Amino acid sequence: MSIQLSELEVFFAAVETGSFSAAGRRLILSPSAVSKLVSRLEDRLNVRLFHRTPRMLTLTDAGHVLYDEGQDIFAALSSAENAVLSCSGDVSGTLRVHSMVSFAKYQLAPIIGEFLERHPKLRVEFHLTNEPVDFVEQRIDVSIQGGPLPDSSLVARHLLDSPWIVCAAPSYLARHGTPQTPDELAHHNCINFSHRTHWNVWPMLQDDEARTVVAKGNLGANHGDMLLELARYGLGLVRLAQFHVGDDLATGRLVPVLTDFRPPGQEPLYLAYQSRKHLSPRVQAFLGFMREKFSTAARPVMQAHAQPQCGALPGE
């Protein structure tokens, strides 16, 4: 008895999407092909993995065991497959990229078409959230992360540095004036994230000393794009990453303020991925493409295990 990678991948997709049809859409397979592969896996293991009804799939006890324990099996099989593909250089399959929503919208969307033109056998799926991601459970290949790096076994490569800009619409500044010092922020409506995050404390430099300002206002949102829209409508000051507001600043739709009090240093963004012995060609291709498109060289932050020559990252 042996478990095949294709069968296990289909099984995971069916569990995580809740239906054979949804699993087929994820993997670009017909529902009948998904059903056939799951049935083949059940026959191979001599167990039933799903309770099937016309409306839903539910895992059997054996299905729960395979899903829980199968993560390690899948990782081992993927590692073996990646080791071979790394030498063949075949860039194909599905690349799953996790990113902050704003970075994906304003930075990745304009360039991903070129990446796919270079690799026509590849499919890219984006998982967009500002929350931490579980690489194994959500089967993420590469994550674009900002802020402090988590203490984990991930490998992280520096992608770029982005300053954070305090800005407002000209209409807001015309009505309420332009703050001249950080202390004057107390008299302004500051639009901020509604969830607890280090981004809600605005660092400032005053009298050559670093300080922080707790920005307060009557508007908040859990999504940076909503904060941006509120600022565009002249409802308050906002602090967002330059890659998020760059177009608005260039067109004058938003105006930077307190530029003399901006602290030195910029928030780094990283490409993070699992510390595996072998990187798949699709991950290697994406890392190389991102390094090409962004000016800062992607230097190692946390080293993974040494890789064989055929699996080395481009340009390393």
SEPA-362880 format. One line per 3 residues: number of its first residue (from 1); for each residue x, y, z of N, C-alpha, C. Coordinates in steps of 0.2 Angstrom, whole numbers. Example, Ala and Ser with C-alpha at 12.3 -4.5 7.8 and 13.67 -1.06 7.14 Angstrom:
# residues 2
1> 66/-28/39/62/-22/39/66/-16/39 ~ 64/-11/35/68/-5/36/64/0/39
This chain:
# residues 316
1> 4/-6/0/0/0/0/4/6/0 ~ 3/11/-4/6/17/-4/2/23/-6 ~ 3/29/-3/-1/35/-4/2/39/-9
4> -2/41/-14/1/45/-19/0/53/-18 ~ 4/57/-20/4/64/-18/-2/67/-21 ~ -4/65/-27/-10/68/-31/-16/66/-27
7> -17/60/-24/-23/58/-21/-23/62/-14 ~ -17/63/-11/-17/66/-4/-19/74/-5 ~ -16/77/-11/-18/84/-12/-25/85/-13
10> -28/80/-17/-35/81/-18/-39/80/-12 ~ -37/75/-8/-41/74/-1/-40/80/3 ~ -35/83/4/-34/90/8/-38/95/5
13> -39/96/-2/-43/101/-5/-50/100/-3 ~ -52/94/-3/-59/92/-2/-61/94/5 ~ -56/92/10/-58/94/17/-58/101/18
16> -53/105/15/-53/112/16/-58/116/13 ~ -61/114/7/-66/118/3/-73/115/5 ~ -73/109/7/-80/107/9/-84/103/4
19> -81/102/-2/-85/99/-7/-80/97/-13 ~ -82/92/-17/-78/90/-22/-78/95/-28 ~ -84/99/-29/-84/104/-34/-79/109/-32
22> -79/112/-26/-74/117/-24/-67/115/-24 ~ -66/109/-22/-59/106/-23/-57/106/-30 ~ -61/104/-34/-60/104/-41/-58/111/-44
25> -62/116/-42/-60/123/-44/-53/125/-42 ~ -52/123/-36/-45/125/-33/-39/121/-37 ~ -40/115/-39/-35/111/-42/-36/111/-50
28> -41/114/-52/-42/114/-59/-44/107/-62 ~ -48/103/-58/-50/97/-60/-58/97/-60 ~ -61/92/-63/-68/91/-63/-70/88/-57
31> -76/89/-54/-79/85/-48/-78/78/-49 ~ -80/75/-55/-79/68/-55/-72/65/-55 ~ -67/69/-57/-60/68/-56/-58/68/-49
34> -61/73/-45/-59/73/-38/-62/67/-35 ~ -68/66/-36/-72/60/-33/-68/53/-34 ~ -66/53/-41/-62/47/-42/-55/46/-39
37> -52/51/-38/-46/51/-34/-47/50/-27 ~ -52/53/-24/-53/51/-17/-55/44/-16 ~ -59/41/-21/-61/34/-20/-55/30/-21
40> -51/32/-25/-45/28/-26/-41/27/-20 ~ -40/33/-16/-37/34/-10/-40/29/-5 ~ -47/30/-5/-51/25/0/-49/18/-1
43> -49/16/-8/-48/9/-9/-41/7/-7 ~ -36/12/-8/-29/10/-7/-29/9/1 ~ -32/13/5/-32/13/12/-37/8/15
46> -42/6/11/-47/1/13/-51/4/19 ~ -52/11/19/-57/14/23/-61/19/20 ~ -66/21/23/-70/27/20/-68/33/24
49> -66/38/20/-64/45/22/-69/50/23 ~ -74/50/19/-80/55/20/-86/51/20 ~ -91/55/24/-98/53/24/-101/58/18
52> -103/55/13/-106/59/7/-113/60/7 ~ -116/66/7/-123/68/6/-123/72/0 ~ -129/73/-3/-130/78/-9/-128/85/-7
55> -128/87/0/-127/94/2/-120/95/5 ~ -117/90/7/-111/91/11/-106/85/12 ~ -100/86/13/-95/81/15/-93/82/22
58> -93/76/26/-91/76/33/-85/71/33 ~ -80/72/37/-75/67/38/-77/62/43 ~ -75/56/41/-76/50/46/-70/50/51
61> -70/46/55/-65/46/60/-58/44/57 ~ -58/40/52/-52/38/48/-50/44/44 ~ -55/48/42/-53/54/38/-50/59/42
64> -53/60/48/-49/65/53/-42/63/55 ~ -41/56/55/-34/54/57/-30/55/51 ~ -32/54/45/-28/55/39/-26/63/38
67> -31/67/39/-30/74/39/-25/77/44 ~ -26/74/50/-22/77/55/-14/74/54 ~ -14/67/53/-7/64/53/-4/65/46
70> -9/66/41/-6/67/34/-2/73/32 ~ -3/78/37/1/84/35/9/82/35 ~ 11/78/39/18/76/39/20/72/33
73> 15/68/31/15/63/25/16/68/19 ~ 11/73/18/11/77/13/17/81/12 ~ 20/84/18/26/87/18/32/83/15
76> 32/77/17/38/73/15/37/71/8 ~ 31/69/6/30/68/-2/32/74/-6 ~ 30/80/-3/31/86/-7/38/88/-7
79> 42/86/-2/49/87/-2/53/83/-7 ~ 50/77/-7/54/72/-12/52/74/-19 ~ 46/76/-20/44/79/-27/48/85/-29
82> 48/90/-24/52/96/-25/59/95/-27 ~ 62/90/-23/69/89/-24/71/87/-31 ~ 66/82/-34/67/80/-41/65/86/-46
85> 60/90/-45/58/95/-49/63/101/-49 ~ 67/102/-43/72/107/-43/77/106/-48 ~ 79/99/-49/84/98/-54/81/98/-61
88> 75/97/-62/72/97/-69/71/104/-71 ~ 69/109/-66/68/115/-67/61/117/-70 ~ 56/112/-69/49/112/-72/45/117/-67
91> 44/123/-69/40/128/-65/32/127/-67 ~ 29/123/-63/22/121/-64/18/120/-58 ~ 12/119/-58/8/117/-52/5/124/-49
94> 3/124/-43/0/130/-40/4/133/-35 ~ 6/139/-35/9/143/-30/4/147/-26 ~ 5/146/-20/0/149/-15/4/155/-11
97> 2/161/-12/5/167/-9/1/170/-4 ~ 3/171/2/0/175/7/3/182/7 ~ -1/187/8/1/194/8/-4/198/11
100> -1/204/14/-6/209/16/-10/211/10 ~ -16/213/12/-21/215/6/-18/221/2 ~ -16/226/6/-14/232/2/-8/231/-2
103> -3/227/0/3/225/-4/1/221/-10 ~ -4/217/-9/-6/213/-15/-9/217/-20 ~ -14/221/-18/-18/225/-22/-13/230/-26
106> -9/234/-23/-5/239/-26/2/237/-28 ~ 4/232/-26/11/230/-29/11/223/-33 ~ 7/218/-30/8/212/-34/3/212/-40
109> -3/214/-39/-8/214/-45/-5/217/-51 ~ -1/222/-51/1/225/-58/7/221/-61 ~ 10/217/-57/16/213/-60/15/206/-61
112> 9/203/-58/9/196/-58/8/193/-65 ~ 5/197/-69/4/195/-76/10/193/-80 ~ 15/197/-79/22/196/-82/25/189/-79
115> 24/188/-73/26/182/-70/23/176/-73 ~ 17/176/-74/13/171/-77/15/170/-84 ~ 16/175/-88/18/175/-95/25/171/-95
118> 29/172/-90/36/168/-90/35/161/-89 ~ 29/159/-85/28/152/-83/21/150/-84 ~ 20/149/-90/13/147/-92/10/141/-89
121> 14/137/-87/11/131/-83/9/132/-76 ~ 10/138/-74/9/139/-67/3/142/-65 ~ 0/141/-59/-6/144/-57/-4/147/-50
124> -7/154/-49/-5/157/-43/-12/159/-39 ~ -12/157/-33/-17/158/-29/-15/163/-23 ~ -19/168/-22/-17/173/-17/-22/172/-10
127> -19/172/-5/-22/171/2/-21/178/5 ~ -26/182/6/-25/189/8/-27/190/15 ~ -23/192/19/-25/194/26/-19/197/30
130> -21/202/34/-15/205/38/-14/201/44 ~ -17/195/45/-16/191/51/-11/186/50 ~ -8/183/55/-3/178/54/-6/172/50
133> -2/168/47/-4/163/43/-1/156/45 ~ -5/151/44/-2/144/46/0/141/39 ~ 6/140/38/9/138/32/6/131/30
136> 6/127/35/5/120/34/-3/119/33 ~ -7/122/38/-14/121/37/-17/124/31 ~ -14/130/29/-17/134/23/-13/132/17
139> -7/128/18/-3/126/12/0/132/8 ~ 3/137/12/6/143/9/13/141/7 ~ 15/143/1/21/143/-1/26/148/1
142> 23/155/0/27/161/1/23/166/5 ~ 25/169/10/21/174/13/25/181/13 ~ 21/186/11/24/193/12/22/196/18
145> 27/198/22/25/200/29/29/206/31 ~ 25/210/35/28/217/37/29/217/45 ~ 33/221/47/34/222/54/38/217/57
148> 38/216/64/43/212/67/42/204/65 ~ 47/201/64/47/194/61/45/190/67 ~ 40/185/66/38/180/71/44/175/73
151> 44/173/79/49/168/81/47/161/78 ~ 50/159/73/48/153/70/53/150/66 ~ 52/144/63/56/141/59/57/143/52
154> 53/148/50/53/151/43/59/154/41 ~ 60/154/35/66/157/32/63/164/29 ~ 66/169/31/63/176/28/69/180/25
157> 67/182/19/72/186/15/69/193/14 ~ 74/198/15/72/205/15/70/207/8 ~ 64/210/7/61/212/1/62/219/0
160> 60/223/4/60/231/3/59/234/10 ~ 60/240/10/59/245/16/54/250/14 ~ 49/251/18/44/256/16/42/260/22
163> 43/267/21/41/272/26/34/272/27 ~ 32/274/33/25/275/34/24/283/34 ~ 18/285/31/17/292/29/11/294/33
166> 11/300/37/5/303/39/3/308/34 ~ -4/307/32/-6/311/27/-14/313/27 ~ -16/317/23/-23/319/23/-25/322/17
169> -31/322/15/-34/325/9/-33/333/10 ~ -32/336/4/-32/344/5/-38/347/8 ~ -44/344/6/-50/346/9/-51/346/17
172> -48/341/20/-47/340/27/-43/346/30 ~ -37/347/27/-32/352/29/-35/359/28 ~ -39/360/23/-42/366/22/-47/368/28
175> -50/363/30/-55/364/35/-52/364/42 ~ -47/360/43/-45/359/50/-38/362/51 ~ -34/364/46/-27/366/47/-23/360/46
178> -16/362/45/-11/357/45/-7/356/51 ~ -7/351/54/-3/350/61/4/352/60 ~ 7/356/64/14/358/63/19/354/68
181> 16/351/73/20/347/78/16/341/80 ~ 19/335/82/16/329/84/11/331/90 ~ 12/336/94/7/337/99/0/339/97
184> 0/342/91/-6/345/88/-10/339/85 ~ -8/333/85/-12/328/83/-18/327/87 ~ -17/329/94/-22/328/99/-28/332/97
187> -27/337/92/-33/341/91/-36/339/84 ~ -34/334/81/-36/332/74/-39/325/75 ~ -43/323/70/-46/317/69/-42/312/66
190> -39/307/69/-34/302/67/-38/296/65 ~ -38/294/59/-41/287/57/-36/282/58 ~ -38/276/61/-34/271/63/-37/264/63
193> -33/259/63/-35/252/63/-40/251/69 ~ -45/247/68/-49/246/74/-47/240/78 ~ -43/236/75/-40/230/79/-33/232/82
196> -32/229/88/-25/230/91/-19/228/87 ~ -15/233/85/-9/232/81/-4/238/83 ~ 2/236/82/8/241/83/7/247/78
199> 3/246/73/2/251/68/-2/257/71 ~ -5/256/76/-10/261/79/-6/266/83 ~ 0/265/85/4/270/89/9/273/83
202> 9/279/83/12/283/77/19/285/80 ~ 25/283/78/31/285/80/33/292/77 ~ 36/296/81/37/303/79/44/304/82
205> 48/309/79/54/311/81/54/319/83 ~ 55/320/89/54/327/91/60/329/96 ~ 63/335/94/69/337/98/74/331/98
208> 75/328/92/80/323/92/79/317/96 ~ 73/316/99/71/310/103/65/307/100 ~ 65/300/100/60/296/97/54/296/103
211> 48/297/100/42/296/104/36/293/101 ~ 31/292/104/25/289/101/19/293/102 ~ 15/293/97/8/297/98/3/292/98
214> -2/291/103/-8/287/102/-13/291/98 ~ -14/290/92/-18/294/88/-25/292/89 ~ -30/296/90/-37/295/92/-41/299/87
217> -47/296/86/-52/299/81/-59/295/82 ~ -63/297/78/-70/294/78/-71/289/72 ~ -66/287/69/-67/282/63/-61/277/64
220> -63/271/62/-58/266/62/-61/260/58 ~ -56/256/56/-58/250/51/-52/245/52 ~ -54/239/50/-49/233/51/-46/232/44
223> -47/237/40/-44/236/33/-41/242/31 ~ -34/242/29/-31/248/26/-34/252/21 ~ -37/248/16/-40/251/10/-46/256/13
226> -50/253/18/-55/257/20/-52/264/24 ~ -47/263/27/-44/269/30/-42/274/25 ~ -39/271/19/-37/275/14/-43/279/11
229> -49/276/10/-54/279/7/-57/284/11 ~ -57/283/18/-60/288/23/-55/294/22 ~ -49/293/22/-44/299/21/-45/303/15
232> -47/299/9/-48/302/3/-54/307/3 ~ -59/305/7/-65/309/8/-64/315/13 ~ -58/316/15/-57/321/19/-60/321/26
235> -60/315/29/-63/313/36/-57/313/41 ~ -51/314/39/-46/314/45/-39/312/42 ~ -34/312/47/-27/311/45/-27/303/46
238> -22/300/42/-21/293/42/-14/292/41 ~ -11/286/44/-4/284/43/-4/277/40 ~ -1/277/34/-1/271/30/6/270/27
241> 7/264/24/14/263/21/14/267/14 ~ 20/269/13/21/272/6/19/268/0 ~ 20/262/0/17/258/-5/10/258/-6
244> 6/260/-1/-1/260/-1/-3/266/-3 ~ 0/272/-1/-3/279/-3/1/282/-8 ~ 6/279/-11/11/282/-16/7/285/-22
247> 2/282/-25/-1/285/-30/-5/291/-28 ~ -8/291/-22/-12/297/-20/-7/303/-18 ~ -2/301/-16/3/307/-14/6/310/-21
250> 7/306/-26/10/308/-32/4/312/-36 ~ -2/311/-35/-7/315/-39/-10/321/-35 ~ -8/321/-28/-10/326/-24/-17/325/-21
253> -19/319/-22/-26/317/-19/-25/317/-11 ~ -19/315/-9/-17/316/-2/-11/320/-1 ~ -10/323/5/-4/327/6/0/325/12
256> 6/324/12/10/322/18/10/327/23 ~ 10/326/29/11/331/35/16/328/40 ~ 19/333/44/24/331/49/30/327/46
259> 32/329/40/37/326/37/44/327/41 ~ 44/333/44/51/334/48/51/330/54 ~ 46/327/56/45/323/62/45/315/61
262> 46/314/55/46/307/53/52/303/56 ~ 52/298/60/58/295/63/62/291/57 ~ 68/291/59/73/287/54/71/280/54
265> 73/277/49/71/270/48/65/268/45 ~ 64/263/42/58/261/38/56/254/40 ~ 49/253/39/47/246/41/49/241/35
268> 52/236/37/54/231/32/49/226/30 ~ 49/224/24/44/219/22/49/213/20 ~ 46/207/21/50/201/20/46/196/16
271> 50/192/12/47/186/9/49/180/14 ~ 44/177/16/45/171/21/42/165/18 ~ 46/159/19/44/153/17/46/147/22
274> 44/141/21/46/136/26/53/134/25 ~ 56/132/30/63/130/30/63/123/28 ~ 63/121/22/63/115/19/70/113/16
277> 71/107/15/78/105/12/78/107/5 ~ 72/106/2/72/108/-6/66/113/-7 ~ 68/118/-11/63/123/-13/60/121/-20
280> 54/121/-21/51/119/-27/53/124/-33 ~ 53/123/-39/55/128/-44/50/133/-44 ~ 44/132/-43/39/138/-43/41/143/-37
283> 43/141/-31/45/145/-26/51/149/-28 ~ 56/145/-31/62/148/-33/61/154/-38 ~ 56/152/-43/55/157/-48/52/163/-45
286> 47/162/-40/44/168/-37/48/172/-33 ~ 53/169/-30/58/173/-26/62/177/-30 ~ 65/174/-36/69/177/-40/65/183/-44
289> 59/182/-46/55/187/-49/54/193/-44 ~ 52/192/-38/51/197/-33/58/201/-32 ~ 63/198/-32/70/201/-31/71/206/-37
292> 69/203/-43/70/207/-49/66/213/-49 ~ 60/213/-47/55/218/-47/56/224/-42 ~ 59/222/-36/60/227/-31/67/228/-30
295> 69/234/-29/76/237/-29/80/234/-24 ~ 78/232/-18/82/230/-13/83/223/-14 ~ 90/221/-13/92/214/-14/89/210/-8
298> 86/204/-10/83/200/-5/88/196/-1 ~ 91/199/4/97/196/8/94/191/13 ~ 97/186/15/95/181/20/94/184/27
301> 89/183/30/88/185/37/89/179/42 ~ 85/174/40/86/167/44/88/162/39 ~ 93/159/40/96/154/35/92/147/36
304> 90/144/30/88/137/30/94/133/30 ~ 92/126/29/97/121/28/100/122/22 ~ 106/120/21/110/120/14/106/116/9
307> 106/119/3/102/116/-2/107/113/-7 ~ 105/108/-11/109/105/-16/110/110/-22 ~ 115/110/-26/116/115/-31/110/116/-36
310> 107/110/-38/101/111/-42/95/114/-40 ~ 95/115/-33/89/118/-30/91/125/-27 ~ 97/128/-29/99/134/-26/94/140/-29
313> 94/145/-25/90/151/-27/93/155/-32 ~ 89/158/-37/92/161/-43/97/167/-40 ~ 103/168/-43/107/173/-41/111/172/-34
316> 110/167/-31/114/166/-25/120/162/-26
